[in-house]
Amino acid sequence: MAALDPIRRNSGRIFPWNGAMLSLQRWRRRIAAKAGIPVDDRFGFHCLRRTSLSAIAMINPLVARMVAGHAIHDVLAEHYISDDVIRATLEQLPQPW
């Protein structure tokens, strides 16, 4: 958190993103470096996505497919699964705090 405070104070955002993926990746690397995370222990956004989708799939594979939002559409997933099912699945995920 100490590494994020100076960034927040300067711009009001954690990632002062200009819309370019390279810019976002640079800020992520800067924050990880300031946080003291060794290069070999760092991970990117794709790893975060894969990890979270894996955790969701362990609870409910159908919800994981919906959350992933891939181009292959599933009529059942899109139109017949209740928002309550999705909400209950996401509430079962372990939280970092």
N, C-alpha and C positions, 0 to 999 in steps of 0.2 A: 504494500500500500504506500510505503514511503516513496517508492520509485514513481508511483502514479501521481502523487500530489503536485509536484512541480509542473507536470504536463497539464493537469486539470486547471491549475491556477493561471497558466499562461494562455490557454485557449478555451477553457470550459469543456473540452472534450478529452477523452483518453486518446483517441486516434483522430487528430485533425486531418481527416481524409479529404482529399481533393477529387475523389472519384476514380483514381488510378490504383489498380491492385498493387503495383510496385510500391507506391507510397504507403499503403496500408501495411504491407509486409515489412517495410523499413521501420515503421513505428513499432510494430510488434517486436522486431529484433532489438530495437533500442530499449524498450521496456524490459524485455527479458534480460538484457545485459545489465541494466541498472538494478534489476532485482537480484542479480548475482547468480542467475541460473546458468550453469555450464552449457556450452554450445551443444555437447552430446546429449544433454537432457532436455533440450528444447523441442517443441513440436509446432507444427503449422496448423492452419485453419482446417485443412483436410483431415488431419489426424483428430482434431477436436470433433469434427462432424462424424467421422467414422466411429469414434468412441461413443458419442452420444447416441447415434443410431443403433449401435450394437446393444447398448443398455436398454433402449426402448424395445428392440426386437426380442430381447429376453423376456420382457413382460408381455408384449403383444406385437407379433410380426406384422400384422395388418396395419397397425398404427405406425410402425416404423416405415413401411412403404409410403404411407400417406405423408408423414413428416418429411421424408426424403424429397418428395415432390418431383420425382423423375417424370420424363415425358410419357412414359407408358401409363396410360390411364386405366384404372380399375373401377368399373361402374359400382361395384359393391362398396369399395372403399370411399369413393367420392360422394355417393348419394344415399347410402343406407346405413352407414355406421354413425351412431349418435355422437354428438359432441361430448356427451357425458362419458362415453367410453374412452375417447381420446384424452379428456381432462383427467379421468381416473388413472389412466396409464401414465401420463406425465407426472402426476402427483406421487407415483410410486418410485420415481427415479431418485437415487441418492443425491442429496444436496451437498455442496462443498462447504457449507458453514456449519 
